[in-house]
Amino acid sequence: MKPENILLGVLLRHPSTGYDLKKYLDTAGRFHRSNTTMSQVYRTLANMERLGWVVHEILPRPGAQDAKRYRVTEEGTTVFLDWLKGPYHAPSRLGDPELTVRLSFAGFMSAEEVIELLDVEIRERRDQVARYRFRDRTLPLDPDLPYDEEL
C-alpha cells in the first residue's frame, strides 16, 4: 500500500500537518499502514509536493517552530481519485489493506462504485474457495515431539 494514497485521502478530508498525519497513521489509520515513521511521512509529503500533488502553508506558532499545513492540489486530487476509483484487483491473501483503505475513503465514491469494489472482492474470494475447496488436506506427520493428532 503506497503511503501517498493514504495521505492524499486524509488530506482531502482535512488539510493537516505532518504531525497530524502521523497521529492519524498511529491511531485510526493503524490498520492501513502500520509502523510508519515520522521521517517517512515527511519524505512522502516532500515528494508529493515536488510532484505537484500537495502544497503547504506556514502556520505561525508563537513560542514554537512554525508548522506546515498541507492541502491537496487539483493534480493530487486527480491522482487520488484515479487510484480510488480505478480498477481494483483483489489480492491473493485476505487482509491486504488496499480494500480497507479504499473503503475508508468511500465517501469520495458513489454507491455504485463502492458496490462494484465489494463485488470484485467477493468474486475473488468465492473463486478462491471454489479453487481450493477439494484440495488434499492431509499432512504427513513425523513429529519429533509428542503430538496429539486428534487435537
Secondary structure by P-SEA (a helix, b strand, c coil): ccaaaaaaaaaaaccccaaaaaaaaacccccccccccaaaaaaaaaaaaaaccbbbbbbbbccccbbbbbbbcaaaaaaaaaaaacbbbbccccccaaaaaaaaacccccaaaaaaaaaaaaaaaaaaaaaccccccbbbbbccccccccc
